[in-house]
Amino acid sequence: MKVFSKKEISNATAKLLPYSEFRLFSDVESPEIPKEKGERIVRHAEGLLGRDIPLLPASVYRQYVTVGNRSNYEDIYFLRRDMAVTFAVAEAYENKGRFTEKLMDVVWAIMEESTWIIPAHIYCAPLYGDSSLGPVFGDNALHGLDLFAAATAGALSTVYLLCKDKLDNIDPVICRKMEYCLHERAIKNFLQIEVWWGGALGRKTNNWCPWIVSNILLTAAIMEKDNYTREKVVTKSMSYLDNFLDGYEPDGGCDEGPAYWGAAGASLFDCLELIEDMSDGKISVYDSELVKNIGDYIYKVNITGNRYVNFADCAPKTDPTAGMLIRFGEKTNSPFLVAFGKKQAKFGDYFFSQSHMYRSLKWLCTPFVKEESCPMPLWSVLPDLGVITAREYDESEKGMFLAAKAGNNGEMHNHNDCGNFMVYYNGNPVIIDTGVGRYTKQTFSRDRYKLWFMQSGYHNLPSFGGIDQKDGVRYAATDKRFSEEERSITSELKGAYPVEAGIKSYVRRVALTDGTVTVDESIILSEAKEIDFHLMLAEKPSILQEGLISLPEGRILTYDTSLKAELEEFEPVGMDTAKIWGTDVLYRLRFRVNTDKCNVRFTIK
């Protein structure tokens, strides 16, 4: 749904405050940095003072093309930006001049970079061709915009906002060059180029859209003094945000997963708050049911604490900002989201990100959130996304938790995992979605599904004669049924597999009833073949006897003795499981049977 267009406020003309009357955080009476937050940033800045500003050589940029490595360049690139915003905030808070020289040097180094587009996104440079470097030079060259070019603009705009006077005292040319760079590399590019991530070229948008727009809006809000240009930026931003919202189903579910919600739904909210600031509240869509549902999504996929349901390219832990959650809930009239935000204060009330500077600044200028408990829903369903979550008790750290999905294999950050599920007990993992590995050139290439963690056989799904699910939107679950009474999801999964799998019907039902998870599999094949059911674990299980397996957290798995159980321990190549799961190895339970028809049940209790 195109929310701005529906409310007939898709044009910002005459709706914005003049630059001289505008201020950030219009809903905060007296924005100031509390002592504990300020001192925390100062300590971080002190730790960075002794570090040299790292070089960003062309040879490291080219590693993405030559060997597929994107991390070596990005690590240096992000360190520079972390230094810039940390020094700026620390100097603005402390006001002793300790950080200004280093701030000047790192800001100058960032402005001297040939391109702010990272190597993995070089295709966003309008004239990149087959080059392994950003071909941006000449009087009329356009730099293009990717996630982190826009984030760099937001970061430098923050430096300008906080420390212009201090840098001017060194030499006014520093800030004059910032003004030039931010216009040329951010505002001009945004207004003159149509891009895939804005949805104007017919492609479905994803987190790129609100994430980039939030940083462009911040840049325009701080740097652009001409009202006509400000209006053009806001008008185009609303058009792009409408395209983003139009790609969402009514339930507000984020098919990119909870970690990416922080750059998708949360960045949408950043945009709405910025537009509210710039228009003095004249432009507002908080009363949209879709916007409310996009906010509510995040509590529906919480397991406990900072553990979230990690379908898609998603880590099992994330920390959405408590203050942002509370404001999101207050402005969309969602009392439960407000309560959830307060519950998350312990995990999500430190937020300082060079890539989301508006949110970071607002966190800095507001008090810490006081943690409060709240009961969690026993049942949540996102019918359009095809995801359920269910728990035994409303205390999130107690009892059995189940998440399961239907979905399709053309979702953003897809893992070929229609029908996948996960089980936690007392807030700890029992049956897991392993997550995603380190991003490389292969991750978003045509060879994506050669990576083991993108394959259905390394999710809690079966293979048929060695054939796994196939990628593409037409490979999907059908006949989805949800039951709140049974806390279950049932779907037909044959369409998620290619024709050569020979599946006539494959119905899976997953439920949580009376503290027991049941997985019922009803399968009919065109001919007999080996069926391999799989379960993924981060902790080693123990096969006690036929039909009985001891799982993590003291849980017991029972299964049909017609299945032959085997345990595989494997090294998760390309994934930092020590950081994610606390182990250097993962485990896969395999249950084999050779047949053309079966009805089997797995229970976990």
VORO-383463 format. One record per residue (C-alpha): residue in three letters; y, x, z. Coordinates in steps of 0.05 Angstrom, whole numbers, padded with zeros to 5 digits, always signed. Layout:
AlaYXZ ...
//
This chain:
Met+00000+00000+00000 Lys+00069+00027-00019 Val+00102+00013+00047 Phe+00173+00035+00031 Ser+00173-00003-00035 Lys+00145-00065-00002 Lys+00204-00065+00047 Glu+00253-00053-00010 Ile+00280+00011+00022 Ser+00255+00061-00029 Asn+00325+00086-00045 Ala+00365+00125+00006 Thr+00433+00115-00027 Ala+00486+00098+00025 Lys+00434+00096+00080 Leu+00441+00167+00107 Leu+00488+00195+00158 Pro+00538+00246+00132 Tyr+00516+00317+00147 Ser+00571+00324+00198 Glu+00545+00265+00239 Phe+00471+00280+00234 Arg+00430+00312+00289 Leu+00355+00324+00297 Phe+00316+00284+00348 Ser+00362+00223+00348 Asp+00315+00188+00397 Val+00320+00244+00449 Glu+00381+00235+00493 Ser+00392+00308+00512 Pro+00346+00356+00474 Glu+00337+00420+00512 Ile+00280+00470+00522 Pro+00248+00464+00592 Lys+00242+00530+00629 Glu+00166+00534+00627 Lys+00165+00524+00551 Gly+00222+00572+00538 Glu+00191+00626+00581 Arg+00125+00617+00546 Ile+00156+00630+00478 Val+00195+00689+00506 Arg+00130+00721+00531 His+00100+00711+00462 Ala+00162+00742+00430 Glu+00158+00802+00477 Gly+00086+00813+00454 Leu+00109+00815+00382 Leu+00169+00861+00392 Gly+00129+00925+00390 Arg+00092+00906+00326 Asp+00114+00932+00258 Ile+00131+00880+00206 Pro+00069+00884+00162 Leu+00071+00899+00087 Leu+00048+00848+00036 Pro+00026+00891-00022 Ala+00007+00864-00091 Ser-00063+00893-00084 Val-00077+00848-00024 Tyr-00048+00787-00061 Arg-00096+00802-00118 Gln-00158+00803-00073 Tyr-00164+00728-00081 Val-00176+00737-00155 Thr-00214+00803-00152 Val-00262+00790-00094 Gly-00248+00718-00072 Asn-00217+00738-00005 Arg-00157+00697+00016 Ser-00155+00715+00090 Asn-00129+00786+00085 Tyr-00064+00765+00053 Glu-00057+00702+00094 Asp-00065+00738+00160 Ile-00005+00783+00144 Tyr+00035+00726+00113 Phe+00027+00680+00173 Leu+00041+00736+00223 Arg+00109+00748+00190 Arg+00127+00674+00197 Asp+00102+00671+00268 Met+00146+00730+00285 Ala+00207+00697+00252 Val+00204+00630+00288 Thr+00182+00661+00354 Phe+00239+00710+00355 Ala+00288+00655+00336 Val+00266+00607+00390 Ala+00262+00663+00443 Glu+00332+00688+00425 Ala+00361+00618+00424 Tyr+00331+00604+00492 Glu+00345+00671+00526 Asn+00411+00689+00490 Lys+00408+00763+00509 Gly+00406+00794+00440 Arg+00337+00826+00452 Phe+00305+00795+00390 Thr+00360+00792+00338 Glu+00348+00859+00303 Lys+00273+00845+00295 Leu+00289+00774+00274 Met+00336+00799+00220 Asp+00284+00848+00194 Val+00227+00797+00189 Val+00271+00743+00158 Trp+00296+00794+00107 Ala+00224+00814+00091 Ile+00204+00741+00081 Met+00263+00729+00034 Glu+00244+00792-00006 Glu+00174+00765-00020 Ser+00167+00752-00095 Thr+00134+00685-00080 Trp+00121+00644-00019 Ile+00060+00613-00051 Ile-00005+00641-00022 Pro-00056+00671-00071 Ala-00105+00612-00064 His-00050+00565-00088 Ile-00021+00608-00144 Tyr-00034+00550-00193 Cys+00026+00517-00159 Ala+00072+00568-00192 Pro+00096+00531-00255 Leu+00086+00590-00302 Tyr+00027+00625-00269 Gly-00020+00625-00330 Asp-00077+00674-00319 Ser-00037+00720-00274 Ser-00065+00743-00207 Leu+00007+00751-00181 Gly+00063+00701-00176 Pro+00103+00707-00241 Val+00171+00687-00213 Phe+00231+00726-00238 Gly+00290+00714-00284 Asp+00351+00671-00277 Asn+00317+00604-00292 Ala+00250+00615-00259 Leu+00222+00560-00215 His+00182+00582-00156 Gly+00138+00521-00146 Leu+00116+00491-00080 Asp+00051+00495-00043 Leu+00037+00479+00030 Phe+00061+00545+00056 Ala+00121+00556+00011 Ala+00146+00490+00039 Ala+00126+00511+00110 Thr+00163+00577+00100 Ala+00225+00537+00081 Gly+00217+00496+00145 Ala+00209+00559+00186 Leu+00270+00594+00157 Ser+00311+00531+00164 Thr+00292+00532+00238 Val+00315+00604+00243 Tyr+00381+00583+00211 Leu+00389+00524+00258 Leu+00376+00564+00321 Cys+00406+00632+00305 Lys+00457+00628+00249 Asp+00513+00650+00295 Lys+00473+00709+00321 Leu+00454+00733+00251 Asp+00525+00723+00226 Asn+00547+00770+00281 Ile+00503+00824+00249 Asp+00522+00807+00177 Pro+00538+00739+00146 Val+00501+00757+00083 Ile+00434+00744+00119 Cys+00448+00670+00127 Arg+00482+00665+00059 Lys+00418+00693+00028 Met+00377+00643+00069 Glu+00420+00586+00041 Tyr+00408+00612-00030 Cys+00333+00623-00021 Leu+00322+00555+00012 His+00359+00519-00043 Glu+00325+00557-00099 Arg+00254+00558-00071 Ala+00252+00491-00035 Ile+00305+00438-00051 Lys+00313+00455-00125 Asn+00238+00459-00136 Phe+00225+00394-00100 Leu+00277+00356-00141 Gln+00261+00386-00209 Ile+00186+00391-00212 Glu+00134+00336-00213 Val+00071+00358-00177 Trp-00001+00335-00168 Trp+00005+00330-00092 Gly+00062+00280-00097 Gly+00019+00229-00133 Ala+00068+00221-00190 Leu+00019+00250-00241 Gly-00035+00199-00224 Arg-00077+00242-00178 Lys-00097+00217-00109 Thr-00056+00251-00055 Asn-00081+00284+00008 Asn-00051+00320+00068 Trp-00010+00364+00021 Cys+00038+00306+00007 Pro+00065+00289+00077 Trp+00057+00361+00101 Ile+00100+00389+00046 Val+00149+00331+00047 Ser+00159+00340+00123 Asn+00181+00412+00112 Ile+00225+00394+00053 Leu+00259+00339+00093 Leu+00270+00388+00151 Thr+00300+00438+00103 Ala+00346+00387+00072 Ala+00366+00359+00140 Ile+00387+00427+00165 Met+00411+00463+00103 Glu+00437+00413+00053 Lys+00509+00391+00065 Asp+00519+00351+00001 Asn+00504+00277+00015 Tyr+00484+00262-00057 Thr+00431+00317-00055 Arg+00407+00294+00013 Glu+00399+00223-00014 Lys+00360+00249-00074 Val+00312+00288-00029 Val+00300+00229+00017 Thr+00291+00180-00041 Lys+00240+00225-00075 Ser+00206+00237-00008 Met+00197+00162+00003 Ser+00168+00156-00067 Tyr+00117+00211-00052 Leu+00100+00181+00017 Asp+00089+00114-00017 Asn+00039+00147-00063 Phe+00005+00178-00002 Leu+00002+00112+00034 Asp-00023+00077-00028 Gly-00084+00121-00027 Tyr-00104+00096+00042 Glu-00149+00038+00056 Pro-00125-00015+00105 Asp-00165+00013+00163 Gly-00122+00077+00163 Gly-00183+00122+00163 Cys-00172+00195+00143 Asp-00229+00218+00098 Glu-00206+00290+00108 Gly-00227+00287+00182 Pro-00190+00292+00249 Ala-00168+00365+00242 Tyr-00135+00349+00175 Trp-00104+00286+00206 Gly-00057+00334+00241 Ala-00030+00352+00172 Ala-00039+00283+00141 Gly-00026+00224+00189 Ala+00013+00267+00238 Ser+00055+00297+00183 Leu+00069+00227+00157 Phe+00097+00212+00226 Asp+00139+00276+00223 Cys+00168+00250+00158 Leu+00183+00181+00187 Glu+00218+00212+00247 Leu+00259+00258+00203 Ile+00280+00200+00158 Glu+00297+00161+00221 Asp+00341+00219+00244 Met+00375+00226+00176 Ser+00388+00151+00168 Asp+00405+00135+00240 Gly+00346+00087+00241 Lys+00367+00048+00179 Ile+00303+00070+00143 Ser+00242+00052+00184 Val+00171+00029+00168 Tyr+00140+00035+00237 Asp+00124-00040+00236 Ser+00074-00029+00179 Glu+00003-00046+00200 Leu-00023+00010+00156 Val+00022+00062+00189 Lys-00002+00036+00257 Asn-00075+00042+00235 Ile-00065+00113+00210 Gly-00041+00131+00280 Asp-00097+00094+00315 Tyr-00150+00130+00273 Ile-00145+00192+00316 Tyr-00168+00161+00382 Lys-00224+00124+00347 Val-00256+00190+00327 Asn-00247+00226+00393 Ile-00311+00246+00429 Thr-00281+00274+00492 Gly-00225+00322+00509 Asn-00210+00363+00446 Arg-00277+00348+00414 Tyr-00272+00303+00353 Val-00319+00275+00301 Asn-00320+00331+00250 Phe-00342+00300+00185 Ala-00314+00336+00123 Asp-00279+00404+00126 Cys-00266+00397+00199 Ala-00277+00439+00261 Pro-00308+00403+00321 Lys-00247+00417+00363 Thr-00174+00402+00350 Asp-00112+00390+00393 Pro-00064+00337+00367 Thr+00002+00340+00404 Ala+00004+00294+00464 Gly+00079+00280+00457 Met+00072+00264+00383 Leu+00014+00216+00398 Ile+00055+00180+00450 Arg+00115+00173+00405 Phe+00071+00150+00347 Gly+00041+00096+00392 Glu+00108+00075+00420 Lys+00141+00068+00352 Thr+00082+00031+00320 Asn+00071-00014+00382 Ser+00002+00015+00397 Pro-00007+00017+00473 Phe-00075+00048+00467 Leu-00049+00106+00426 Val+00005+00117+00478 Ala-00048+00118+00533 Phe-00093+00164+00492 Gly-00034+00212+00482 Lys-00025+00217+00557 Lys-00100+00227+00566 Gln-00096+00285+00516 Ala-00040+00322+00553 Lys-00088+00373+00581 Phe-00112+00392+00511 Gly-00054+00375+00466 Asp+00011+00390+00501 Tyr+00022+00460+00475 Phe+00043+00457+00403 Phe+00082+00511+00368 Ser+00065+00518+00295 Gln+00103+00555+00241 Ser+00075+00505+00191 His+00099+00442+00227 Met+00167+00462+00253 Tyr+00198+00393+00264 Arg+00140+00374+00309 Ser+00143+00442+00343 Leu+00218+00437+00356 Lys+00211+00366+00383 Trp+00155+00390+00430 Leu+00201+00447+00453 Cys+00259+00400+00467 Thr+00221+00348+00508 Pro+00188+00351+00577 Phe+00114+00365+00586 Val+00070+00304+00583 Lys+00038+00284+00649 Glu-00037+00275+00641 Glu-00064+00205+00656 Ser-00134+00178+00649 Cys-00152+00119+00605 Pro-00217+00085+00587 Met-00242+00097+00516 Pro-00268+00042+00470 Leu-00343+00032+00472 Trp-00342+00015+00398 Ser-00296+00033+00340 Val-00306+00018+00267 Leu-00268+00041+00206 Pro-00299-00007+00155 Asp-00264+00020+00093 Leu-00278+00093+00111 Gly-00348+00073+00132 Val-00348+00107+00200 Ile-00369+00082+00268 Thr-00364+00112+00337 Ala-00400+00085+00398 Arg-00407+00108+00469 Glu-00450+00089+00529 Tyr-00392+00089+00579 Asp-00317+00084+00573 Glu-00312+00151+00609 Ser-00312+00197+00550 Glu-00345+00255+00586 Lys-00404+00213+00609 Gly-00467+00188+00575 Met-00487+00182+00502 Phe-00439+00184+00444 Leu-00456+00168+00371 Ala-00416+00176+00307 Ala-00444+00157+00239 Lys-00417+00148+00169 Ala-00432+00116+00102 Gly-00378+00139+00054 Asn-00380+00170-00015 Asn-00385+00241-00041 Gly-00318+00241-00075 Glu-00279+00240-00010 Met-00227+00293+00004 His-00260+00356+00033 Asn-00328+00324+00019 His-00394+00353+00044 Asn-00445+00310+00007 Asp-00461+00276+00073 Cys-00466+00201+00062 Gly-00505+00172+00120 Asn-00495+00232+00166 Phe-00490+00223+00241 Met-00479+00264+00305 Val-00499+00255+00378 Tyr-00465+00281+00440 Tyr-00485+00273+00513 Asn-00436+00280+00572 Gly-00386+00305+00520 Asn-00431+00362+00496 Pro-00466+00370+00428 Val-00538+00348+00418 Ile-00544+00334+00343 Ile-00485+00365+00305 Asp-00447+00366+00241 Thr-00443+00442+00233 Gly-00373+00440+00204 Val-00342+00483+00151 Gly-00343+00558+00139 Arg-00287+00606+00127 Tyr-00245+00587+00067 Thr-00255+00632+00007 Lys-00243+00625-00068 Gln-00311+00591-00073 Thr-00294+00536-00022 Phe-00250+00498-00072 Ser-00283+00519-00136 Arg-00337+00490-00181 Asp-00387+00529-00138 Arg-00367+00493-00074 Tyr-00434+00459-00067 Lys-00473+00524-00071 Leu-00448+00537+00000 Trp-00501+00517+00049 Phe-00454+00479+00095 Met-00432+00434+00037 Gln-00503+00410+00024 Ser-00535+00347+00052 Gly-00598+00385+00070 Tyr-00557+00422+00122 His-00532+00357+00151 Asn-00573+00305+00187 Leu-00601+00277+00122 Pro-00666+00280+00083 Ser-00684+00316+00018 Phe-00732+00285-00032 Gly-00776+00334-00068 Gly-00724+00387-00051 Ile-00668+00345-00082 Asp-00605+00335-00041 Gln-00545+00289-00049 Lys-00498+00299-00107 Asp-00422+00307-00107 Gly-00376+00257-00139 Val-00346+00190-00121 Arg-00402+00151-00155 Tyr-00452+00182-00107 Ala-00441+00134-00050 Ala-00470+00091+00005 Thr-00472+00017-00010 Asp-00486-00048+00027 Lys-00452-00024+00090 Arg-00463-00067+00151 Phe-00432-00057+00219 Ser-00453-00092+00284 Glu-00410-00087+00346 Glu-00464-00124+00386 Glu-00517-00072+00367 Arg-00466-00016+00359 Ser-00498+00002+00293 Ile-00485+00020+00221 Thr-00534+00004+00165 Ser-00526+00026+00093 Glu-00564+00036+00028 Leu-00563+00111+00012 Lys-00602+00115-00053 Gly-00537+00118-00093 Ala-00516+00182-00057 Tyr-00574+00220-00090 Pro-00583+00235-00164 Val-00633+00195-00206 Glu-00683+00252-00207 Ala-00694+00243-00132 Gly-00734+00181-00152 Ile-00708+00135-00098 Lys-00717+00060-00107 Ser-00688+00045-00038 Tyr-00666+00085+00022 Val-00638+00043+00079 Arg-00615+00080+00142 Arg-00596+00044+00206 Val-00564+00085+00263 Ala-00550+00052+00330 Leu-00533+00066+00403 Thr-00563+00014+00450 Asp-00572+00020+00525 Gly-00560+00095+00523 Thr-00611+00107+00468 Val-00596+00129+00396 Thr-00644+00102+00344 Val-00647+00123+00271 Asp-00689+00078+00228 Glu-00709+00102+00159 Ser-00737+00054+00107 Ile-00754+00090+00041 Ile-00787+00070-00024 Leu-00796+00122-00079 Ser-00818+00116-00152 Glu-00875+00164-00137 Ala-00903+00203-00079 Lys-00866+00267-00062 Glu-00847+00309-00002 Ile-00793+00279+00041 Asp-00759+00328+00089 Phe-00717+00297+00144 His-00668+00345+00177 Leu-00631+00350+00244 Met-00579+00404+00258 Leu-00570+00436+00327 Ala-00528+00490+00359 Glu-00577+00501+00415 Lys-00651+00516+00407 Pro-00696+00455+00417 Ser-00769+00458+00440 Ile-00827+00422+00406 Leu-00866+00397+00466 Gln-00921+00362+00428 Glu-00931+00320+00366 Gly-00878+00265+00368 Leu-00838+00295+00425 Ile-00782+00347+00424 Ser-00736+00372+00479 Leu-00663+00373+00456 Pro-00600+00403+00486 Glu-00569+00368+00547 Gly-00637+00347+00572 Arg-00646+00295+00517 Ile-00714+00278+00488 Leu-00728+00263+00415 Thr-00788+00220+00397 Tyr-00811+00211+00326 Asp-00869+00183+00285 Thr-00930+00230+00289 Ser-00942+00220+00214 Leu-00885+00271+00206 Lys-00898+00346+00213 Ala-00843+00378+00254 Glu-00820+00450+00242 Leu-00762+00490+00272 Glu-00719+00537+00231 Glu-00671+00587+00262 Phe-00620+00614+00212 Glu-00558+00657+00209 Pro-00499+00614+00188 Val-00471+00660+00133 Gly-00397+00648+00121 Met-00385+00609+00185 Asp-00358+00634+00251 Thr-00406+00595+00295 Ala-00395+00641+00355 Lys-00324+00614+00357 Ile-00342+00542+00338 Trp-00408+00530+00375 Gly-00416+00591+00420 Thr-00476+00618+00383 Asp-00492+00668+00328 Val-00549+00625+00301 Leu-00560+00552+00285 Tyr-00623+00511+00285 Arg-00652+00460+00236 Leu-00708+00413+00254 Arg-00749+00393+00193 Phe-00796+00333+00192 Arg-00843+00331+00131 Val-00884+00277+00100 Asn-00913+00268+00030 Thr-00911+00195+00009 Asp-00880+00143-00037 Lys-00861+00096+00020 Cys-00845+00104+00093 Asn-00814+00068+00152 Val-00801+00117+00209 Arg-00759+00117+00272 Phe-00726+00174+00310 Thr-00701+00160+00381 Ile-00658+00203+00425 Lys-00651+00186+00499 
//
